Amino acid sequence: MKYQKLLLLLAVFQFAMLFSQIGNVEKNYTDYFDNEREVPYLHLNKTRFLKGESV
């Protein structure tokens, strides 16, 4: 009986943790794609490189 109460308490706690994060996932997903993205550019002093030549 003692272990059944403990297991029930743990199960309720797990379900509470699971359902508490549902709204946050959707918000974080939309916030991630609303951010502006940086576009990196690489500027080199040469227009052509030979095979085996280091950049």
N, C-alpha and C positions, 0 to 999 in steps of 0.2 A: 504494500500500500504506500509505503514511504517513497519508493522509487517511481511509482506511477504518478504521484503528485509532482515529483521533480521533473519527470519526462514531460508531463503536461505543461508545466511552467516553462520549460525550455522550448517546447513547440510553439507556445503562444508568443514567447519572446522572438523566436525566429520569424514567425509570420508578421509580427509587428515591424521588425526591421526590414523585411522584404517590401511591405506595402508603404513604408515611409519614404522609400527612395524612388517610387514610380514617377512622381511629378518632377523630381530633380533631373532625371535622365532626359526627359523631353526638353526641359528648359536648357540644360547644358548642351544638348545636341543642336538646338536652334541657335544658341548663342555662339557656338563654335563656328558655324557656317555664316553667321552674320558679320564676323570679324573681317577686316580688310587684310589682304595678304601682301606680303612683301615679295617683290620680284627681284632676284639677284641678277646682276650683270657682271660679266667678266671682261675686263679691258686688257688686251694684250698689245705689246708694241710691235708685233709681227702679224702679217696676214696669212703666212703659210709656214708650216712646220714640216720638217723631214721626218721620215720614219726613224724612231729611236732617239730623236732629239727631245731633250727635257723642256718642259714648258717654263 
